[in-house]
Amino acid sequence: MSLLANDPKRKTWLDIPDNTDFPIQNIPFGVFLTRDDIITIGTRIGDYAIDLGALHQLGYFEGIPLTDDIFLQDTLNDFIADGRKTWRSVRNRIAEIFDANNDKLKNNKDHCKTVLFKLDEIEMQMPVQVGDYTDFYSSKEHATNVGKMFRDPENALLPNWLHIPVGYHGRSSSIIPSGIPVHRPQGQKLPKGADEPIFGPSRLVDFELEMAFITTAANHLGQAIPIDEAENNIFGMVIFNDWSARDIQKWEYVPLGPFLAKSFASSISPWIVTLDALEPFRTESPKPIKPLLPYLKSKDNKKSFDINLEVGITPKNSTETVVSHTNFKYMYWNMSQQLSHHTVNGCPVNSGDMMASGTISGPTPDSYGSMLELSWRGEKPLKLNDGTERKFIEDHDTVTMRGFCQNHEVRIGFGEVSTKLLPVFKDK
Ligand code: CA
C-alpha cells in the first residue's frame, strides 16, 4: 500500500503553526484523556489533538475493516496488533480527512466540535501497555566512553560488542509519559575507598537520551524474525529517557547488568511517530567494523533514520540550557538488527513491547547522550545559563528531550519528553 499520507505537497485545512513537529505528513498515534474525562486514541496535527474514537463513530473510517471499539481503548495495543496494512489505511484516511481539498469534516461544525481538541484540553497518557521492555546498548561512542571510564581505556569495547547488539531486559512498570515527575531513587552505593556499601539517596542521577521502538505481535515461541522482515513488525518510535542512578549502578551491575539503577523510571514522549512517517529520512548505519553474522546482515543498507536530538536542563525558576545535540543515525546497531537478534533464539515479541536503543552519543563531546559522559564522570561540570554548574541532575531540575527529522520538504517531529526530578519520595 502506498504511503499517500507522506505526500510532502499536501496541506491541511486546520490552522497549524509553521515549522510544527506535527504537519499533516506526520500523523502520529497516542492516547489522551479528553475535557470530558474520556480516554481515547487520537492523533495530532499542529496543536490539535484529534479524537479517532469519535471520528470512527461518525463513520469517517468507512471501508477500512476496523472493530467498532478499536479506538475506544485506553491503549494502542489492539490497533497495533491489527498490523501494518491497517496502520497504513488509517493514516492515509486521516490525511484525506484533513486535506485542504476536502471540506466534508471541515464544513461540519458539530463534528469538528466533537473530534478536535486544543492541547490544553487534553492530558496525554501512556500510548501502549508495555508488556516487555528491552534496553539495548547500541551506540559505539557511548559504549566506548563508558568502557573508558569504568574499565580499561585501552580496551574500552568488550569483545562481544562488535558482534552482538548487546541488551538487557528492563522493567515496564515504571515507564511513564512526559510530564510525570520522577523521585530521586535510594539504594546501595559503595563510597570511594570503602569496603562496605551504605544506603541512601542516589547522588548521581542521570538521564540517558534514547529512542525506543514499539512492536506488533511479531512471532511465535521458537520462531525468529528474519532481518529483512523486522521493520514490518515495528509500529513506530518515541523519545526515551532512561533515568539512571550511576552510584547505584556502579555497585550493583556486576555480574548480571543494570537492575535498580535503571528500573525506578523511564520517561517517553507520548506520540508514537510511525516508521512510515519517518520513511523520507532513511539513512545508512555506520559501516560494520567486524564482519556480521548472516542473521544480522540485511539486503538494504538504509535501515537507520536521520533524527536530530537534543537535551535541555531547566533548573527550578530558571531557563533551559541545551546541553547536548546528537543524532539517531550515529547508532552502530539499527532497529532491524536489534529485533532480529532479540528473536533469533525464538523469544516471542508482543504488541506494545518497547525496545530502547541505548544512550545515543555522537562523536563529539557536545553530542554525548548522558551527564556521565557530558561531565566526564563529574570531572568537567557543565555551565548552565543561570551561572550554576551541573555534574549530574539536581532536585527540581527538569530534563527535556526533543527530536525531529527535517529535509527541504517536510519536518517530522516527536515533540518532547519533559520530566522533573523531585527529591526522595516521602510518605505524608
Ligand atoms: Ca539505557
Boltz pocket constraint, residues with backbone or C-beta under 6 A from the ligand:
constraints:
  - pocket:
      binder: B
      contacts: [[A, 135], [A, 136], [A, 208], [A, 210], [A, 242], [A, 358], [A, 359]]
      max_distance: 6.0
